[in-house]
């Protein structure tokens, strides 16, 4: 097997494999310079927010100035990179080969100098030793050899954003029944709540969703036993063979750095990593949960280090009994700064267990990327026991429970619906905005409301764009009054002796008469 093909194949299968490979090799380490140029170009493309696979790779070759690569070659690389988690080992082999070649070239040059130049052998050998040392010595990261403080080329990012083909980070993991997700891939996310609020059920439901989509989940458990936790996963309907094949259960007893390399290789192939819980992990690491510097170091060295490999990291945390307005867990100041995805407070709405149905709500404490507002009720977790199993549903909260739900731009919503109905295919937000026109904030709100109500579906498209598809048409006239409003006030003129007066009655809305119709309510006509 060609290990250079294997490295590229791993990356094409799972783009997040590029990070671990880039920590070991650069394009200069590839013996085949064309493959090295492709490796570096893929890195620039991913850094700009793009994605690449065997279908689309050849489309980028002209812009990358890649020639003499057949259209079928990426598929051979895919075959070689069957297991993306092996990218680290393959990259190490590539690196070792590069060092051997450089050492050989240094010695060959020294021998040629000794033969052709007539220089003193000691001088030639000294130069050869220096060349060989430079070739075999890893770059000094302390001098910023990777150029991390140099300005990035943002041209491709700007072009993608301007064209509506590239968007900032959006949640991808743990989806509600309307398709909207809560957790960000490649970021640290959190759920905290009082004991018994169902945090572990939330984490396991997110895991079950990932497993159902053929993803890999790692569960770092420091609070439960394997049997109890896996029993819950089985109760959610996850098949035994799926658990054994793609659910990795870890119960560490030593600090993370002591075993981090194998774990990070495993994390590079995962979609979700759960750490249950923050407090227990801090204890294992010997960190003081009340010391800002210890908490910051833990986030940097454990969850953020894992998230850099690509998975969504979910940390579960506790909070003391407190008022409902307290959106943050114990030791919150540093934790608040360290979350670079989204953090949610989980509150019990109706107490639940395996035998008793109930529900909990997830309230946004922080969303670094602005998908949800602080204090917004983002989702409701409904738990229903079912003959030994447990049915979980993650629902969007009722519009009436959201403080921002008072206004619906129904005219814009109808326009968006009409444009999508007449479109040849899905549209990006920019495509919708161009067709509908008007105020951007109203168009954005209209799109959000249509998604929330189930009129639109969204999915990820090329270059990280989000594509919108019409599920069912929306007509403004049918939504002049909220469906949740079942009663209303009607003022009915009532003649009295010698004067005119009114009486105010509250009646079911479905009993209201139409314009021009004489309604009889409670004997008054």
KAKADA-V943418 format. One record per residue. N is the residue number from 1. RES is the residue in one letter. PHI is phi in degrees with one decimal (NA if undefined). NEAR is the number of other ideal C-beta (glycine too) atoms within 10 Angstrom. D_FIRST is the distance of its C-alpha to the first C-alpha in Angstrom with 1 decimal. Layout:
n res phi near d_first
N RES PHI NEAR D_FIRST
N RES PHI NEAR D_FIRST
//
This chain:
n res phi near d_first
1 X NA 12 0.0
2 X -80.5 16 3.8
3 X -69.0 21 6.0
4 X -68.4 25 8.8
5 X -63.7 20 8.0
6 X -63.2 23 7.6
7 X -60.0 30 11.0
8 X -64.9 30 12.6
9 X -64.5 28 11.7
10 X -59.9 31 13.2
11 X -69.4 28 16.2
12 X -67.5 23 16.7
13 X -72.9 18 16.9
14 X -143.1 21 19.2
15 X -55.8 18 20.8
16 X -68.6 22 22.1
17 X -71.5 29 18.7
18 X -63.1 24 19.4
19 X -56.1 18 22.1
20 X -60.3 24 20.2
21 X -67.1 25 17.5
22 X -68.7 19 20.4
23 X -69.7 12 22.1
24 X -112.1 19 19.5
25 X -128.6 22 18.3
26 X -124.3 17 20.0
27 X -60.2 17 19.1
28 X -66.9 12 20.2
29 X -81.4 20 17.5
30 X -77.2 23 14.8
31 X -67.6 13 14.4
32 X -87.9 12 14.5
33 X -62.5 10 18.0
34 X -66.2 15 17.8
35 X -66.0 21 15.0
36 X -64.6 19 17.1
37 X -65.7 18 20.2
38 X -66.6 26 18.8
39 X -58.4 25 17.9
40 X -66.2 16 21.5
41 X -66.7 19 23.0
42 X -61.2 23 21.6
43 X -60.5 17 23.1
44 X -64.7 13 26.5
45 X -65.8 21 26.4
46 X -68.4 17 25.9
47 X -63.5 15 28.5
48 X -84.5 19 30.9
49 X 94.7 18 30.7
50 X -83.9 20 28.5
51 X -135.0 12 25.5
52 X -147.8 20 22.6
53 X -147.0 13 20.3
54 X -65.6 19 18.6
55 X -71.4 10 22.1
56 X -100.0 15 23.8
57 X -55.9 25 21.3
58 X -65.7 15 22.2
59 X -66.2 10 25.9
60 X -90.9 15 25.5
61 X -56.4 16 24.0
62 X -60.8 9 27.6
63 X -66.7 10 28.9
64 X -85.5 15 26.0
65 X 58.9 8 26.4
66 X -98.9 16 22.9
67 X -128.9 9 22.8
68 X 61.4 7 20.8
69 X -123.1 15 18.3
70 X -71.0 9 18.7
71 X -65.0 10 19.7
72 X -88.7 9 16.9
73 X -64.1 18 14.1
74 X -54.7 23 14.5
75 X -70.6 15 14.1
76 X -67.7 15 10.6
77 X -65.0 23 10.0
78 X -58.4 18 12.0
79 X -62.1 13 9.9
80 X -70.4 18 6.8
81 X -99.1 24 9.7
82 X -60.3 12 11.5
83 X -118.7 15 13.2
84 X -57.4 22 14.8
85 X -67.6 17 16.3
86 X -89.6 19 13.1
87 X -64.0 28 13.4
88 X -64.1 19 15.4
89 X -62.2 16 13.2
90 X -63.7 26 10.3
91 X -64.5 24 13.3
92 X -65.8 14 14.6
93 X -66.4 16 11.7
94 X -60.8 24 12.2
95 X -63.7 18 15.8
96 X -61.7 14 15.8
97 X -62.9 16 14.2
98 X -64.3 19 17.0
99 X -65.6 15 19.6
100 X -62.5 12 18.8
101 X -64.6 13 19.1
102 X -67.3 17 22.3
103 X -64.4 16 23.8
104 X -62.5 12 23.2
105 X -64.4 13 24.8
106 X -64.7 20 27.7
107 X -70.8 15 28.5
108 X -62.3 11 28.2
109 X -61.6 15 30.6
110 X -63.1 19 32.9
111 X -66.2 12 33.2
112 X -65.5 11 33.9
113 X -63.3 17 36.6
114 X -63.8 16 38.1
115 X -82.1 9 38.4
116 X -98.4 8 39.5
117 X -97.9 10 41.5
118 X 73.8 8 43.7
119 X -72.0 12 43.3
120 X -61.8 10 44.1
121 X -55.2 10 41.2
122 X -63.7 8 41.7
123 X -67.6 12 41.4
124 X -64.7 19 38.2
125 X -66.6 15 36.6
126 X -62.5 12 37.8
127 X -65.1 15 36.2
128 X -63.1 19 32.9
129 X -63.7 13 33.1
130 X -65.4 11 33.7
131 X -63.4 17 30.9
132 X -65.9 19 28.5
133 X -62.4 11 29.8
134 X -63.3 10 29.4
135 X -70.7 16 25.8
136 X -96.6 13 24.9
137 X -90.6 9 27.2
138 X -60.6 9 26.1
139 X -60.6 10 28.2
140 X -81.5 8 31.5
141 X -64.2 9 31.6
142 X -65.7 6 35.3
143 X -96.9 7 36.0
144 X 58.5 11 34.2
145 X -64.1 10 31.4
146 X -83.1 12 29.6
147 X 71.4 8 32.6
148 X -66.8 8 33.4
149 X -95.8 6 37.1
150 X -82.8 8 36.7
151 X -66.1 6 37.7
152 X -81.0 12 35.1
153 X -82.2 10 34.9
154 X -100.3 11 36.4
155 X -58.9 9 37.0
156 X -69.2 18 34.3
157 X -64.2 15 35.5
158 X -62.1 11 39.1
159 X -62.6 13 38.4
160 X -66.0 19 36.6
161 X -66.2 15 39.5
162 X -65.2 10 42.1
163 X -85.5 12 40.6
164 X 74.8 18 40.4
165 X -92.7 17 36.7
166 X -133.1 20 35.9
167 X -127.0 19 37.6
168 X -67.6 10 37.9
169 X -55.6 18 36.4
170 X -130.1 16 37.6
171 X -62.9 22 37.3
172 X -126.1 16 34.5
173 X -111.1 24 34.7
174 X 68.2 27 37.6
175 X -98.8 17 39.4
176 X -74.8 19 43.0
177 X -69.1 13 44.2
178 X -96.3 18 44.8
179 X 97.6 15 41.2
180 X -74.0 20 41.8
181 X -107.4 21 39.5
182 X -114.9 27 40.5
183 X -108.5 24 37.5
184 X -96.3 24 35.3
185 X -71.0 20 31.5
186 X 72.2 18 30.4
187 X -130.4 24 34.0
188 X -93.9 27 36.2
189 X -117.1 29 38.6
190 X -144.7 27 41.4
191 X -132.7 29 43.8
192 X -133.2 24 46.9
193 X 179.5 23 50.0
194 X -68.9 16 52.6
195 X -59.0 9 51.8
196 X 88.2 11 51.7
197 X -82.7 22 50.9
198 X 93.8 24 47.8
199 X -61.5 25 45.1
200 X -66.2 20 42.7
201 X -62.5 20 43.3
202 X -60.8 25 42.4
203 X -63.3 25 39.1
204 X -70.2 25 38.3
205 X -66.1 21 39.2
206 X -61.0 25 36.9
207 X -62.9 29 34.1
208 X -62.3 21 35.1
209 X -63.0 20 34.8
210 X -64.0 22 31.3
211 X -63.5 22 30.2
212 X -65.6 13 32.0
213 X -95.8 10 29.8
214 X 68.3 9 26.6
215 X -91.3 16 26.2
216 X -109.8 22 25.6
217 X -122.5 27 28.7
218 X -114.3 23 29.2
219 X -116.7 24 32.8
220 X -92.5 24 34.1
221 X -108.6 21 37.3
222 X -120.7 19 40.0
223 X -129.5 15 43.0
224 X -129.6 17 42.4
225 X -106.2 10 41.2
226 X -56.5 11 38.0
227 X -63.3 7 40.2
228 X -66.1 11 42.5
229 X -68.7 20 39.9
230 X -68.9 20 37.7
231 X -63.1 12 40.9
232 X -62.9 19 41.6
233 X -63.2 21 38.2
234 X -64.3 14 38.9
235 X -63.7 18 42.4
236 X -79.8 18 40.9
237 X 94.1 14 39.3
238 X -75.4 20 35.7
239 X -67.1 11 34.3
240 X -54.3 10 33.4
241 X -68.7 8 29.9
242 X -67.9 16 29.2
243 X -62.6 18 30.5
244 X -68.8 9 28.4
245 X -89.0 10 25.2
246 X -133.2 19 25.7
247 X -111.7 20 28.6
248 X -103.4 16 28.0
249 X -98.8 15 31.3
250 X -125.6 15 31.9
251 X -132.6 13 35.1
252 X -74.4 16 35.0
253 X -126.1 6 37.7
254 X -126.6 9 36.6
255 X -63.8 15 36.2
256 X -61.6 20 33.2
257 X -62.5 11 32.0
258 X -67.1 8 31.6
259 X -132.1 12 28.8
260 X -72.2 15 27.7
261 X -60.8 11 24.1
262 X -60.8 9 22.8
263 X -64.3 20 25.2
264 X -65.9 18 24.1
265 X -62.8 18 20.4
266 X -67.1 18 21.9
267 X -66.0 25 24.3
268 X -64.1 26 21.7
269 X -103.5 25 20.9
270 X -95.6 24 24.6
271 X -98.0 24 27.3
272 X -144.6 25 30.2
273 X -124.2 27 31.0
274 X -104.3 26 34.6
275 X -115.0 25 36.4
276 X -123.9 22 39.5
277 X -139.1 24 41.5
278 X -60.5 25 42.1
279 X -60.2 16 45.0
280 X -67.9 17 43.3
281 X -65.8 22 40.2
282 X -59.7 23 42.6
283 X -64.9 13 44.4
284 X -61.7 15 41.2
285 X -77.0 18 40.4
286 X 73.5 9 44.0
287 X -94.7 20 44.9
288 X -86.5 14 48.4
289 X -66.0 16 48.4
290 X -102.2 10 51.5
291 X -101.9 13 50.2
292 X -54.9 13 48.8
293 X -67.3 10 46.7
294 X -69.2 17 45.1
295 X -64.8 22 44.3
296 X -61.9 16 42.9
297 X -65.2 15 40.6
298 X -64.0 25 39.5
299 X -60.0 23 38.6
300 X -68.5 11 36.7
301 X -89.2 16 34.8
302 X -114.1 26 34.1
303 X -62.7 27 34.2
304 X -69.4 16 33.6
305 X -62.2 18 30.7
306 X -69.4 26 29.1
307 X -61.5 22 30.1
308 X -62.1 18 28.2
309 X -80.5 21 25.0
310 X 119.9 23 26.2
311 X -76.3 28 28.0
312 X -74.4 28 31.8
313 X -103.2 33 33.4
314 X -117.8 30 36.6
315 X -104.3 28 39.0
316 X -97.6 25 42.0
317 X -144.3 24 45.2
318 X -101.3 17 48.8
319 X -143.9 19 52.0
320 X -72.2 9 55.6
321 X -60.6 7 58.1
322 X -155.4 12 59.3
323 X -73.9 5 60.6
324 X -66.2 8 58.7
325 X -81.7 7 58.6
326 X -81.0 13 56.4
327 X -95.0 19 52.9
328 X -127.9 19 51.2
329 X -79.9 26 50.3
330 X -61.3 15 51.4
331 X 63.8 20 50.7
332 X -77.4 17 50.1
333 X -59.3 11 50.5
334 X -70.6 18 47.1
335 X -63.6 26 45.4
336 X -62.0 15 46.7
337 X -71.6 13 45.3
338 X -79.8 18 41.9
339 X -70.8 23 41.2
340 X -109.8 19 39.2
341 X -112.1 26 38.8
342 X -138.7 30 41.8
343 X -122.2 26 44.1
344 X -129.0 28 46.2
345 X -91.7 25 49.3
346 X -103.3 21 49.4
347 X -120.8 16 53.0
348 X -75.4 16 54.3
349 X -94.2 12 56.4
350 X -132.5 11 57.2
351 X -54.4 14 56.3
352 X -139.4 22 53.8
353 X -156.8 12 52.3
354 X -67.7 14 50.7
355 X -104.7 7 54.1
356 X -130.6 11 55.5
357 X -72.3 15 54.4
358 X -172.2 16 54.4
359 X -158.1 18 52.6
360 X -137.1 23 51.5
361 X -112.9 20 51.2
362 X -111.3 26 48.6
363 X -111.7 20 50.3
364 X -70.4 20 48.6
365 X -94.5 24 49.2
366 X -161.4 19 46.9
367 X -133.2 21 44.5
368 X -59.0 15 43.0
369 X -107.2 15 42.1
370 X 79.5 10 45.4
371 X -65.2 19 44.4
372 X -123.1 21 47.1
373 X -87.5 13 50.4
374 X -61.0 11 51.5
375 X 74.7 12 53.6
376 X -74.5 17 52.4
377 X -78.1 20 52.0
378 X -92.3 23 48.5
379 X -156.5 27 48.0
380 X -125.4 19 49.6
381 X -95.4 24 47.9
382 X -102.4 18 49.8
383 X -115.0 21 49.5
384 X -133.1 14 50.8
385 X -62.9 16 50.8
386 X -149.0 11 50.2
387 X 51.9 4 50.9
388 X 91.4 8 48.7
389 X -98.3 12 46.1
390 X -131.6 21 46.3
391 X -96.8 13 46.0
392 X -115.3 18 45.2
393 X -135.6 14 45.7
394 X -105.2 22 45.2
395 X -110.2 14 47.9
396 X -70.6 19 49.0
397 X -65.5 18 52.4
398 X -59.2 12 55.5
399 X -57.4 16 56.5
400 X -68.0 11 59.8
401 X -89.0 11 58.3
402 X -102.0 15 56.7
403 X -61.9 9 59.0
404 X -95.4 10 57.5
405 X -93.8 16 58.0
406 X -68.3 9 61.6
407 X -114.5 9 60.9
408 X -125.0 18 59.0
409 X -78.8 21 58.8
410 X -62.8 17 59.4
411 X -64.3 12 60.2
412 X -66.6 23 56.9
413 X -62.0 26 55.1
414 X -67.7 20 56.6
415 X -63.4 21 55.6
416 X -60.1 26 52.0
417 X -59.0 22 52.1
418 X -65.3 16 53.7
419 X -66.0 19 51.2
420 X -68.7 25 48.2
421 X -63.1 11 50.0
422 X -90.8 9 50.3
423 X -76.6 15 46.9
424 X -75.4 5 44.4
425 X -167.3 9 41.7
426 X -60.2 18 40.9
427 X -124.1 25 42.3
428 X -75.3 20 41.3
429 X -60.1 18 44.0
430 X -61.9 15 44.7
431 X -63.5 18 45.0
432 X -65.0 22 47.5
433 X -61.2 18 49.4
434 X -63.5 13 49.8
435 X -81.5 16 51.2
436 X -82.8 23 53.5
437 X 72.4 11 54.8
438 X 85.1 13 57.3
439 X -75.1 11 56.7
440 X -59.9 11 53.1
441 X -65.9 10 54.0
442 X -73.1 16 55.6
443 X -65.0 22 52.7
444 X -60.2 15 50.3
445 X -64.2 17 52.6
446 X -62.1 25 53.0
447 X -62.5 25 49.2
448 X -61.1 16 49.0
449 X -66.0 22 51.9
450 X -66.7 25 50.6
451 X -65.9 18 47.2
452 X -61.0 19 49.1
453 X -87.5 18 51.4
454 X 86.9 13 48.7
455 X -83.7 19 49.5
456 X -123.4 27 46.2
457 X -117.7 15 42.6
458 X -127.6 18 39.9
459 X -151.5 11 36.2
460 X -74.8 13 33.6
461 X -112.5 16 33.0
462 X -60.8 14 31.1
463 X 55.4 21 30.9
464 X 68.5 17 32.2
465 X -76.0 20 35.4
466 X -113.5 16 37.5
467 X -100.2 16 38.7
468 X -110.2 23 42.0
469 X -125.4 13 42.9
470 X -76.1 20 46.5
471 X -90.6 17 46.9
472 X -154.3 11 50.6
473 X -70.5 12 53.3
474 X -115.2 23 55.5
475 X -122.9 11 59.2
476 X -59.6 15 61.1
477 X -63.0 7 64.4
478 X -84.2 11 63.0
479 X -128.9 15 62.2
480 X -71.5 7 65.4
481 X -129.7 9 65.8
482 X -59.4 13 63.2
483 X -65.5 10 62.5
484 X -78.5 10 63.1
485 X -85.6 9 66.7
486 X -99.2 9 68.7
487 X -131.7 11 72.2
488 X -157.7 12 74.0
489 X -101.1 8 77.4
490 X -124.2 16 79.9
491 X -100.7 9 83.2
492 X -114.2 14 85.9
493 X -63.7 9 89.4
494 X -128.4 11 92.2
495 X -70.9 8 95.8
496 X -121.3 9 98.3
497 X -63.8 4 102.1
498 X 77.9 5 103.0
499 X -152.4 6 99.6
500 X -107.0 8 95.9
501 X -147.9 8 93.2
502 X -135.2 9 89.6
503 X -135.4 12 87.8
504 X -105.9 8 84.1
505 X -120.3 12 82.3
506 X -106.9 9 78.7
507 X -132.4 15 77.6
508 X -57.5 10 74.4
509 X -62.2 12 72.7
510 X -68.6 7 72.4
511 X -94.8 11 76.3
512 X -65.4 12 76.7
513 X -83.2 11 78.6
514 X -90.8 6 77.7
515 X -59.7 4 79.6
516 X 88.8 5 83.0
517 X -99.0 7 82.8
518 X -86.6 6 85.4
519 X -99.6 13 83.7
520 X -114.1 9 85.6
521 X -130.1 14 84.3
522 X 56.9 9 86.2
523 X 85.8 5 89.4
524 X -96.3 11 89.5
525 X -127.0 9 89.6
//
